[in-house]
Amino acid sequence: MGAFRLLNEPPERVQKLALEKSEGVTYDWGLDAANRPTFSTVVERILSTKGIVCDKRPPDVIRAAPVAMYTRFEDVWMFVTTLKQTLDYIRSLESGGARL
């Protein structure tokens, strides 16, 4: 993904997905520092418009925890696909000079 690093340890026994913004990845959103939302806030807000609820932790951590009793493979696939589309969208904003 590039923009995030996986925080889960050990990764083979994970029950939740915890991602932190990678070092050196910065987005200014065209706003001054006082009004600039954090990267995780922007990702969380975009995901919420798609019906995905994540837990956001300061400074830039996003957590997602599927419930094993009723989460299907398709639900996890949809989350990962939507997260990738969200990150691609954010990258396109920055590379194209557009701002939030």
N, C-alpha and C positions, 0 to 999 in steps of 0.2 A: 504494500500500500504506500509506503514511503512517508506519508504524513504522520503516521502513528507507529508506535512500538508496542508490542504485546507485553503486558505486565504480569500475566498469569504464570505462576510457578507451582508445581511443575505443569507444563502445558498439556500433558497427557491425562491429567486428572481434573480438568477444569469444569466447573459448574456455572461459571459466569465468564464473560469476555470483558476484560479491562484493557482499554487502549489509552495510551498517553501520547500527546503531540510530541513528535520527534524533535530533538535538539536541532536548532538551526532552521526550522521551518517557521517562517514568519509571514503574517498577512496583516496588511495595514488597513484593508477595507476602504481606503480613501478617507479615513477619519483620523482626527487627532487622538492621541493616546487616552485622553480623558473620556472620550465618547466611544472608543473602540471596544466592541464585544470580544470576548475571548474566542479562540478557535473552537473550543468545545461547545460554547454557547451557540455559535452559528450552526455547527453540525447537529446539535440536539434539536434546535428549532426547525431545521429543515426536515429531519427525520420525523419530528412530531407532526408535521403537516402531511406526512405519508402514513400516519397511524402507528408509528413505532415509538414506544416509550422507552427512553433510556434514563439512566441515572448519571448526572453530571457532578463531578467532584473537582474542587479547585486543586491546582491551578488550571490544568487542561486534560482532565481524565474523563472518559466516557465509559460507563459500564452497561452491559446488557446481560440479562440473566433469563434465558428461556426456562419455563417451568416444565420439568420432565414429564409430569403426568399428562399434560395435554398439548405439548408443543410438538408439531410434526416436523419432519425433515424439510418439507416445503416452506414452513414458517422460517426456519433457520436460513434456508437458501434465499428467501425473499429479503430477510434482513441483510445478509451479506451483499446481495446484489444491489439493494437500495443504498447501503453504506458506500459501496464502490461508486455508484452513480452520483451520490452526494459529494464525495471527495473529488471526482472528476469535474463536476460542475463548479466547485470552489476553485479548483486549479484553472479552469477555463476563464473564470472571472478575472483572476490575477494575471494570467498570461495575455488575455485580450485587452487588458487595461480597464475593464469594467469594474465598477465598485458596487458594493451592497447598498 
